[in-house]
Amino acid sequence: MSTPPPRRRAPGMSPAERREMIVRVALPLVTEYGTAVTTSQIARAAGIGEATIFRVFADKDELIDACVHEALRGDHVINEVRAIPLDQPLEARLREAAAAMEAYLARMGAVLGALRAGGRRGRRGWPGPANEEAGARGSGGNGGKGGKGADAPAEEAGGRPGPGRPRPEDGLGHRPGGREEALARTVEAVAELFEPDRDRLRLPPEKLAAIFMHLGFDRARRSGEGLAAGPSLDDAITVFLHGALVPGDAPHGATDATGTTDGTDGTDGTED
């Protein structure tokens, strides 16, 4: 009777890879249960022992902070916008961009809303105004505490960088000027969607991108705050692109992206 060959163990993860895997598994559980989520739940979902979590996280508070940082990271949505094919119509490009931004804001709001429902407020290391504005009342958590370190004071697990902790420069707004820089990068990515149609634009792509994002944030805010539903995404994009008037001659004095004024009589808008 032959002896079966020994099973080869899968290559081990580095601490950074293990942290990333645990956060990826924990994020939907934090969204669902808020502060009531336990490290044993997370370990079962990840298929690891509970002790493995505490090899890369000091306590549950640090793990939850890492989940918040992951939810607030803006580079995910920036990469999604930059991946939108430019060979499709502008309306389709903007629809994909709006859907990506709304999904990002909804995910952020759900995580922060669930944690607030459990009595956990913004902490040092979390973006301040961002988690108060965009993190509108997301799906409610069940409150309560669970897992190791649930009672740790905020100043102990408030996001101070340390061994294995997320650095302040990771993600959106995690350093002075970080939010502004991430917003500028997002505007730049959205502006690229307008570039193929630059010669048809009334305003420069950068201005249109800023306006478009403002409209998107307002839609997300209304949804998060439980306000009356605004226009559908398709209607909002249609009016944004084509205005409130049906197609026809451009009104006298309308300007294009170069600032040229057009008249309705086919002249350049100047008077003799």
N, C-alpha and C positions, 0 to 999 in steps of 0.2 A: 504494500500500500504506500503509494507515494505521498510525500508531505507537500501540501500546497505551498506555493511560494509566499513568502511574507508580503503583506500588503504594504505598498509604498504610501507614505504619508504625503498629503498634498503640501506643496511649499507653504511655509508659514508666512503670515502677513507681517509687514513692518508695523510698528505702533501707529504711525500716521494712517496706514491703510486700514488698520483695524478700527481706529477712531472713525474714519470716514464711513466704513461699513455699518458700524453701530448707529451713527447719526442717521444714516439713510433709512435704517430699519425703524429707529425710534421716532422719527419725525411724524409719520402718520398716527402713531400711538399717542404722542404728545398732543396732536391736533384733536384726537378723539377724546382723550381722558384728561387733558390738562395736567395739573399738578398731582392728580390722583394716580397717574401712571406709576407703575412700580418697575424697579430694575429687573425683577424676576419676569414680568411680562415681556420686557424688551429682550431679555436673554432668550426666552423661549422662541420669540419671533425671529431672532437672529440665528437660532440653532447653536447657541454657545452656552457655556456655564456662566452663572451670574458673577462669579469671581473674575471672569475675563473682562467684564466691564470695568471693574475697579483696578485693573492693571493699566488702563489707559485714561481713566477718569477718576478724579479724587473722590467724587461723590455724585449723587443724583443731580444736585444743583448744577454742577459743572457740565454734566451731560445735557441738561435742559438748556443751559446757556449756549452750548454748542449747536443745539437744534435751532434756537432762535437765530443765531448768527447765520446758519445755513439758509433759513427761511428768508432772511433779509438780504442775502447776497444778490447784488444786482447784475453780476456778470452772466448769470444764467440767461436772463431775458435779453441782455445785450447780444449774446452769442446767437440766440434764437432769431432775433431781428436781422442780424448780419447774414444768417443762413437763408433768408428768404430770397428765392430766385428773382432776379431783376428783369427776366424776359417775359414775365406775365404782366397783365394790365395793372396800372397803378392802383385801381380800386381793390384788386385782389391782394396786392402787396400790403396795402394799409389794413385790410381785413385781417391778414395773418399777424401783422404787428400788433394790432389792437387786441386780438385774442391772446397773444403771448403776454402782453402787459397786464391784461385783466386777470389771467391765470396767476401771474406772479403776485399781484396785489391781493387776490383772493386767498392765496396760500399764506401770505404774510398775515392777513387779517384773521384767518382761521386759527393760526398758531397763537398769536398774541391774544386773541379773544378767549381762547380756551384757557390760557394761563391766567388771564385777568379774572375769569370766572372762578378760579381756584384761589384767588386772593393774591396772586403774584403780580407785582407791578414792575415797571421798567427798572432796570438795574444798571449800575455803572458798567460800561462796556457795550451796552445796547445803544443804538442810535436814539437820541431823545425825542425830538419832534416827529421823527419818522414813525416810531411805534405808537405815537398818540394819534396821528392823523390817518395814515394809511391802514394801520391795524385797527380798523373799526370793529364793531361788535361781531366777531367771527363766531363759529360754531361753539356753543357753550360747553365747557368742561364740567366734570362732576364735582370739582372742588376736592378738598381733603389733601392729605399728605400720604406719602408712602415711599418706601425705599430708603437707602442709606443717605444720610445728609439732608433729609427733608427739612429739618429745623435749623440748618446752618444759617447764620446771619448773613444778610445781603452783602455786607462788606467783605465777608470771607470768600464768597463765590461770585463776586460782582464783576467778573470778566478781567481781573488783573492778569496780564500775561505771566505765564510760568511754564515749567516743563510740560510740554504736550498740550498747552492751552492754545486756543486760537489767538493769533497775533492781532493787534489792533488794526493792522493794515489789511486784514482779510475782509473781503466783502464790501457791502455798501455802507458808507458812513462810519467806519470803525476807526477813523482817525480824524483830526481836525481838517476840515475841508473835504473829507471823504465823500460825503453825500453830494456836495456840489460837483465834485469831480465825476462821480458816477452818473449824476444827472446829465452833465455835459457830454459824457461818453454815450449815453442813451440817445440824447438829441442828435448827436453826430451819426449814430447808427440809423436812426429813423430818417435823417436828412438824406442819407445815401439812397433810400427808397425812392426819393423824388428826383434824383439826378437824371435818370433816363428821359424824363419829361421836362427838363429844365426850361427849354425854349417855349413851353406852353404855360409856364407858371406865372401867376400874378405877383407872387412874392418869392424871395430867395428860399431855397430848400430849408435852410436853417430856421428861418422864421416860421415856415409852415410846419416843420417838425415840432417846434415848441408849442404852437397852437394845438396841433393834433394831440400831443401828449397831455396838454392841459385838459382837453375835452375828455381824454381817456381817464385821467385821474378823477375828474368830476363824476363820471359814470360809476367808477368803482366806489367813490365816497358815498354816493346816493344809495348804492346797493348795500354797502356795509352798514350804513346808518338806518336801514329799513325805510328809507323815504320812498315816495311813489316812484314807480318805474319810469325812467325817462324813455327817450326814443330807442328803438332797436339799434343794434350795431350797424346793420345795413342802412337804415334811415340816416343815422348820424354820419356815416361815411359819405353817403350820397349827397347830403346837404353840405357837408364840409367841402366836397370836391366841386359840386355844381351850383351851390347856393340855393336860395329859396325860389328863384325864378326859373321858369321853364326855359329851355334853350332858345336863344334868339340873338339879336344883335347886342354887342357889348354896350353898356350904358356909356354915355358921353363922359370922358374924363377917366375911364378905367385905365389902370396901369398894369403892365406886365412885370415879370421878374427883373427886367432891366431898368424899370422906372419910366419906360416910354409911354407916353399918353396917346391913346387911340380915340379918334372921333367916330361917330356913327355914320359919317358920310364917306368913309373910306380915306379920309385925309389923315394926317398925323396928329390932328387935334389942335394945331396951331391956327391962329387967325391971321389974316392978311392985314 
